[in-house]
Amino acid sequence: MSDNGVDGPDRMEVGRRSVLATTAATMIFGLAGCTSLPGTGGNKDETNNVSKSDIMGSGPLVENRPTPGGTSMDDMPNLAGKLTLYLGGGEGGLYQRLIEYIDGKYPDLEILVKTDSSASLANTIIEETKGSGSRADLFLSIDAGSLGVVADSGATVSLPRTVLKKVQPHYRGPNGSWVGIEGRARTIPYNTDKLSRSDIPDDIFALPNQQRFDGAMGWAPSYGAFQSFITAMRVLNGDKKTKAWLQGMKNQKATTYKDEFLVSNAVADGEIAAGFANHYYALRVQSQRPDAPIDLAFTKNDAGALVNVSGAEIIKGTDQKELAGNFALHLLSSEAQEFFATVTLGYPMISGVKPVGGLPPIEKLRPPEMDLSKLSNVQPTLELMREVGVL
C-alpha cells in the first residue's frame, strides 16, 4: 500500500460481464485484484464473482470481530445503470475488489473504472470539466488533497445528505463536495521494550527537545505520508516553526528509512525506539509478527495527530448523479466499512464499525482543525525540507 498509490493509467471495465468480454481489462483488473496486505487475509487470486467473504480480512488482528454495525448494502437503494468511476491510487488495487463486489451484487449495474494516481486523475477531471465535460461520474481518491483540488476548481456537485450525515463533519468537504470513506491516522509507533506510552509526549513539538529521543527516532522524509504530515504542520504552524521542528529532529539524529513500513519494522526490531508513521504500518507488522514489541502513541490537536482520508465526490455534469450518490452511500455501508477496517486496515468512517488492533475509535482521536484539501500544497513543503537538508 502506498500513500502515493499509483496504479496503471488504463481505462477498464469492471465486473463479471465486462471482465469476460474484455481480455485486456481482465488482465489489468486481475493483476490489481491480486494485491493484498501480508497477513491481513484477502488472498483471493481471482477477481470474478467476488463474494462477501472475499471483502473481509482475516488473520490475528481481525479474529473475534463484533458484527459490524451501520446499514447493510441490502438495506440501501438498488444500483442500476452505467457508472464511470475515476479511481485514484486505490490502495494498491485493493479498492477494486470492493468495487467488483458491488458490481457483482447488482445485475443491472455496470461500472467503468479508470485508474491512475490521485493527483493525475484530479488534473484530468479539472481539464475535462473545462472542455466538453468530464467522463467521470464519481471520483474516488486516497487523498483528501486531490479531492479538495477538484472541488476548489468547481468540478463537483454536493453529495446527497443521506451520504454526508453518515460521516463526522471533520471528514467532509466544504458544502458537501466530498465525503471521507476511510481514515489514515498519523502516529508514533514505539518499541514497548524501550519505551512506555507515557514516555511519548502528546505534543509533536516536544519531541526534538527531549533527550530520550536523541538517536532513537526514525522517519521517512521522502515518503508521501510523511510529506503530508509536514504539509499539515506548515499549514497549521507556519514555515518558521516547521523548519525549526525539522532541524530539531535532524539534530536528534533521526534515522532515515525509505518508507514508513520500514520505520515500523525498525521499531519492532529495536533498531530505533520510536518513529513517525501512519497507523496501519504498525498493524501490518503486528499482523505478521503478533509478538512484536510495538505499539502506537497519538499526539493531540497538532500535525502529529493528522487524519487524512480516502473519499468520494460526484463530478459536475454527470447524468448519473443519483446513481453516483447511491454508490457513495454503499461505500459507507457496514460491509464496505468492515472491508476498509479489516483488509486495508484503515479507520472506518462510521461509528458502527470498529477499527482493528485495539486502536482507539476515530471519535477518540484528536486531529487538528484544518481543511484537509490544503494537504495538496506539497511543493513548499518539499522546498522547506530540502532547505533543512532532510531531502
Secondary structure, DSSP 8 states (H G I E B T S, - for coil): --TT------EEEESHHHHHH-HHHHHHHHHHHH---TTS-------TT--GGGGS--SGGGTT-----S--GGGS----EEEEEEEES-GGGHHHHHHHHHHHH-TTEEEEEEEE-HHHHHHHHHHHHHTT--S-SEEEES-HHHHHHHHHTT-EE---HHHHTTS-GGGB-GGGS-EEEEEEEEEEEEETTT--GGGS-SSGGGGGG-GGGTTTEEE-TTSHHHHHHHHHHHHHHHHHHHHHHHHHHHHTT-EE-SSHHHHHHHHHHTSSSEE-EEHHHHHHHHHH-TT--EEEE---SSGGG-EEEEEEEEETT-S-HHHHHHHHHHTTSHHHHHHHHHTS--EESSTTS--STT---GGG-------GGGGG--HHHHHHHHHHT--
